[in-house]
Amino acid sequence: MSHPLTRVLTLLELLQSHAGLTGTELAARLDTDVRTVRRYVAHLRELGIPVEAGRGRHGGYRLARGYRMPPLMLTGDEALAVVLGLLAAERLGMGTTVPAGAGARAKIERVLPLALREPLAAMRESLSFTAGAVSGQAPESGVLLALAQACAARTTVGIGHRSWRQEETVRELDAYGVVFHTGRWYVLGYDHLREARRTFRIDRVIAVTPRPRGFTVPEDFDPVAQLAATLAEAPYRWQVEVTVHGPLDEIARLLPGTAVTLTALPSGGVLLRARAECLDGTARLLASLEWPFTVHHPDELRCALRDLAARLTAAAEPPPENS
């Protein structure tokens, strides 16, 4: 911790969390000396933060009684984006260190308003990621948070669901868990309408209503395994075959095994087989790879790739001079 600003901010964090630390204790935690601690305290006072210094046995530095840092000004969508990013980094191994990510998340959650803090804590408890999670279509944040709260609280909810045929139904769901997989969000649980476990895409859930009834999650329930089994059995419109001209082990690290099968070819490269409900997502997945690829079928995938290329080309053009 070598930068003075870093130490000043850390001092403020310590004063908010531990009232009455002495100069010696603060110096030890900041890896500096008592004289420098006094200088940092003076910096905080110059910024209008009321730091008091007590004398005697029970002395030490503390923030003035009743003083609180103002709530972090984030909208619900902004707070959800930040917390999900930290959770993804932590659980998918993308962070620097676990304590750093956990500490950042704790600081953000502590200063959030209560109306946001509880739903986001529920999201942390109920959310799972698959190893091949990639960015994709996001559901409405209020729906996502409501389902996460239902998972954490073990309370049944009523959901309005719109199928891919645009047919709407109202169901009662015991929501067991939420999973993010290959760009989509899913909620898994017991569907009282069908009297069986079901998986729903959250972007197709149009409303969530609490019900005054609790439930118990089966001991053998694994949300990621359940989703993989569901997707393996689901009917898909498209059967995709593509040769990716790259090394098998590196391609396998980037693509989720629950979504594709990869076979090394004797002539080099990897044969990718997948099933897809929508080819736009497959086009984005292929475009995210660093290796060239050859589409074998369906021909409609080539059209989806051309459409994606056209959108990217348009986005790369400079804006008109008078815009």
C-alpha positions in Angstrom: 0.0 0.0 0.0 2.4 2.7 -1.2 0.2 5.5 -2.6 -0.8 8.2 -0.1 -4.3 8.5 -1.5 -4.8 4.8 -1.1 -3.8 5.1 2.6 -6.1 8.0 3.2 -9.1 6.1 1.7 -8.2 3.0 3.7 -8.0 5.2 6.8 -11.6 6.4 6.1 -12.7 2.8 5.7 -11.1 1.8 9.0 -12.7 4.7 10.8 -16.2 3.7 9.5 -15.7 0.1 10.5 -13.7 0.4 13.8 -14.4 3.3 16.1 -11.7 4.2 18.6 -8.5 2.9 16.9 -5.4 4.5 18.3 -2.8 6.2 16.2 -0.5 3.3 16.8 -3.1 0.8 15.7 -3.9 2.7 12.6 -0.3 3.1 11.7 0.2 -0.6 12.0 -2.7 -1.3 9.7 -1.7 1.3 7.2 2.0 0.2 7.3 3.2 3.7 8.2 4.0 5.8 11.3 1.8 7.7 13.8 3.0 11.1 12.5 1.8 10.2 9.0 -1.5 9.0 10.4 -2.1 12.5 11.9 -1.4 14.0 8.4 -3.9 11.7 6.8 -6.5 12.6 9.4 -5.9 16.2 8.6 -6.5 15.5 4.9 -9.9 13.9 5.8 -10.8 16.9 7.9 -9.9 19.2 5.0 -12.4 17.2 2.9 -15.1 17.9 5.4 -15.1 14.5 7.1 -15.4 15.1 10.9 -12.7 12.9 12.4 -12.5 13.2 16.2 -9.4 12.4 18.4 -10.0 11.2 21.9 -7.4 11.1 24.7 -6.8 8.7 27.5 -7.4 5.0 28.0 -10.4 4.9 25.8 -9.2 7.4 23.3 -8.4 7.0 19.6 -9.7 8.3 16.3 -13.4 8.0 15.4 -15.9 9.7 13.1 -18.1 12.2 14.7 -21.2 10.7 16.4 -24.1 10.4 14.0 -21.9 11.0 10.9 -22.5 8.6 8.0 -21.1 8.5 4.5 -24.0 9.3 2.1 -25.5 6.2 0.4 -23.8 5.1 -2.8 -25.8 6.7 -5.6 -26.5 3.8 -7.9 -29.7 2.8 -9.6 -31.0 -0.7 -9.2 -29.7 -1.6 -12.7 -26.3 -0.1 -11.9 -26.0 -1.8 -8.6 -27.0 -5.1 -10.1 -24.4 -4.7 -12.9 -21.6 -4.0 -10.3 -22.4 -6.9 -8.0 -22.9 -9.4 -10.8 -19.5 -8.3 -12.3 -17.8 -8.9 -9.0 -19.6 -12.3 -8.5 -18.6 -13.4 -12.0 -15.0 -12.4 -11.5 -14.9 -14.3 -8.2 -16.7 -17.5 -9.3 -15.2 -17.8 -12.8 -11.6 -17.1 -11.6 -11.3 -13.7 -13.4 -10.5 -11.7 -10.3 -7.0 -10.7 -9.0 -7.4 -12.0 -5.4 -10.5 -13.4 -3.6 -10.1 -11.0 -0.6 -10.0 -8.0 -3.0 -13.2 -8.9 -4.7 -15.0 -9.9 -1.5 -13.8 -6.6 0.1 -15.0 -4.5 -2.8 -18.4 -6.2 -2.8 -18.8 -5.8 1.0 -18.0 -2.1 0.8 -20.5 -1.5 -2.0 -23.3 -3.5 -0.3 -22.7 -1.8 3.0 -23.4 1.7 1.7 -26.3 0.7 -0.6 -29.9 1.6 0.5 -31.7 -1.2 2.2 -34.1 -1.6 -0.7 -31.2 -2.6 -2.9 -29.0 -4.3 -0.3 -31.4 -7.2 0.5 -32.2 -8.2 -3.1 -28.5 -8.1 -4.1 -27.6 -10.2 -1.1 -30.2 -12.7 -2.2 -28.7 -12.7 -5.7 -25.3 -13.6 -4.2 -26.8 -16.5 -2.4 -28.8 -18.0 -5.2 -26.8 -17.3 -8.3 -24.7 -20.0 -10.2 -22.5 -19.6 -13.3 -21.5 -22.3 -15.8 -17.8 -22.4 -16.8 -18.7 -21.2 -20.3 -20.7 -18.2 -19.3 -20.4 -15.4 -21.9 -22.2 -12.1 -22.3 -25.6 -12.1 -23.9 -29.2 -11.1 -23.5 -30.1 -9.6 -20.1 -33.5 -9.9 -18.5 -35.4 -7.1 -16.8 -33.5 -6.5 -13.5 -36.6 -6.3 -11.3 -37.6 -9.7 -12.4 -34.1 -11.2 -11.9 -33.8 -9.7 -8.4 -37.3 -10.9 -7.4 -36.6 -14.4 -8.5 -33.2 -14.3 -6.6 -35.0 -13.2 -3.5 -37.5 -16.0 -3.8 -34.7 -18.5 -4.1 -32.9 -17.1 -1.1 -36.1 -16.9 1.1 -37.5 -20.2 -0.1 -40.9 -18.7 -0.9 -43.1 -19.6 -3.8 -43.8 -17.0 -6.5 -46.3 -16.6 -9.2 -44.8 -15.9 -12.6 -46.2 -14.7 -15.9 -44.4 -16.6 -18.6 -44.3 -16.0 -22.4 -43.3 -19.0 -24.5 -41.3 -18.8 -27.7 -44.7 -19.2 -29.4 -45.8 -16.0 -27.6 -48.3 -18.0 -25.5 -48.7 -16.5 -22.0 -49.3 -18.6 -18.9 -49.4 -17.9 -15.2 -47.6 -20.4 -13.0 -46.7 -20.9 -9.4 -43.0 -21.7 -9.0 -40.8 -22.9 -6.2 -37.6 -21.2 -7.4 -34.6 -23.4 -6.5 -31.8 -21.4 -8.2 -30.7 -19.0 -10.8 -28.0 -19.9 -13.4 -26.2 -17.8 -16.0 -25.2 -19.9 -19.0 -24.0 -19.0 -22.5 -25.4 -15.5 -22.4 -28.8 -16.4 -21.0 -30.4 -16.4 -17.5 -32.4 -19.3 -16.3 -34.5 -20.0 -13.2 -35.0 -23.6 -12.1 -37.5 -25.0 -9.7 -40.8 -26.9 -9.2 -43.6 -25.8 -11.5 -47.0 -26.4 -9.7 -48.8 -26.1 -13.0 -46.9 -29.1 -14.5 -46.3 -30.7 -11.2 -42.6 -31.2 -12.1 -39.2 -29.6 -12.1 -38.9 -27.0 -14.9 -36.4 -24.6 -16.3 -37.5 -21.1 -17.5 -35.5 -18.5 -19.4 -35.8 -15.4 -17.3 -36.1 -13.1 -20.3 -39.4 -14.8 -20.9 -40.7 -14.1 -17.4 -42.8 -11.0 -17.6 -44.0 -10.7 -14.0 -43.1 -12.1 -10.5 -45.6 -12.0 -7.7 -44.8 -13.2 -4.1 -47.0 -16.0 -2.6 -47.4 -16.6 1.2 -46.0 -20.1 1.0 -42.6 -21.6 1.7 -40.8 -24.7 0.3 -37.8 -26.8 0.8 -35.2 -27.4 -1.9 -34.4 -31.1 -2.5 -31.1 -32.1 -1.0 -29.9 -33.6 -4.3 -30.6 -30.5 -6.3 -27.7 -29.0 -8.3 -28.8 -26.0 -10.4 -25.9 -26.3 -12.9 -26.3 -30.0 -13.4 -30.1 -29.6 -13.7 -29.8 -27.0 -16.4 -27.3 -29.1 -18.3 -29.7 -32.1 -18.3 -32.6 -29.9 -19.4 -30.7 -28.3 -22.3 -29.5 -31.8 -23.4 -33.1 -33.0 -23.7 -34.6 -29.8 -25.2 -35.6 -29.7 -28.9 -33.7 -27.3 -31.0 -34.5 -25.8 -34.4 -30.9 -25.8 -35.8 -28.2 -28.4 -35.9 -24.8 -26.7 -36.3 -21.5 -28.0 -37.7 -18.5 -25.8 -37.9 -14.8 -26.5 -38.2 -12.7 -24.1 -36.0 -9.1 -23.9 -37.2 -7.4 -23.8 -33.8 -6.1 -26.1 -31.0 -8.6 -28.3 -29.2 -7.5 -27.6 -25.6 -7.7 -23.8 -26.0 -11.1 -23.9 -27.8 -12.5 -26.2 -25.1 -11.5 -23.7 -22.4 -13.6 -21.0 -24.1 -16.7 -23.0 -25.2 -19.1 -24.6 -22.6 -19.2 -28.4 -22.8 -23.0 -28.2 -22.0 -23.6 -26.3 -25.3 -21.2 -27.8 -27.8 -19.3 -31.0 -28.6 -15.7 -30.7 -29.9 -13.8 -33.3 -31.9 -10.2 -33.0 -33.0 -9.9 -33.6 -36.8 -7.0 -35.7 -38.3 -6.4 -32.9 -40.8 -6.1 -30.3 -38.1 -8.7 -28.1 -36.4 -11.7 -29.0 -34.4 -15.2 -30.0 -35.5 -17.8 -28.1 -33.5 -21.3 -29.6 -33.2 -24.1 -27.7 -31.5 -27.8 -27.3 -31.3 -29.3 -23.9 -31.4 -32.7 -22.3 -31.0 -31.5 -19.0 -32.4 -28.6 -18.6 -34.8 -27.9 -15.1 -33.8 -26.4 -16.3 -30.5 -24.3 -18.9 -32.4 -23.0 -16.2 -34.7 -21.9 -14.1 -31.8 -20.3 -17.1 -30.1 -18.2 -18.0 -33.2 -17.3 -14.3 -33.8 -15.9 -14.2 -30.3 -13.3 -16.8 -31.1 -9.8 -15.8 -32.1 -9.4 -18.5 -34.8 -10.9 -18.7 -38.3 -13.7 -21.2 -38.9 -15.6 -22.8 -41.7 -19.4 -23.2 -41.6 -20.7 -26.6 -42.9 -24.3 -26.2 -42.1 -26.9 -24.8 -41.8 -26.7 -22.2 -44.5 -28.8 -19.9 -42.4 -25.8 -19.6 -40.1 -23.9 -17.8 -42.8 -26.8 -15.3 -43.1 -26.6 -14.7 -39.4 -22.9 -14.1 -39.6 -23.3 -11.7 -42.5 -26.0 -9.8 -40.5 -23.7 -9.6 -37.5 -20.8 -8.4 -39.7 -23.0 -5.7 -41.2 -24.0 -4.5 -37.8 -20.4 -4.4 -36.6 -19.3 -2.6 -39.8 -22.0 0.0 -39.3 -21.0 0.5 -35.8 -17.4 1.1 -36.8 -18.3 3.9 -39.2 -17.6 7.4 -38.0 -20.8 9.5 -37.3 -22.0 12.0 -39.9 -20.2 15.4 -39.4 -23.5 17.2 -38.6 -24.8 14.7 -36.1 
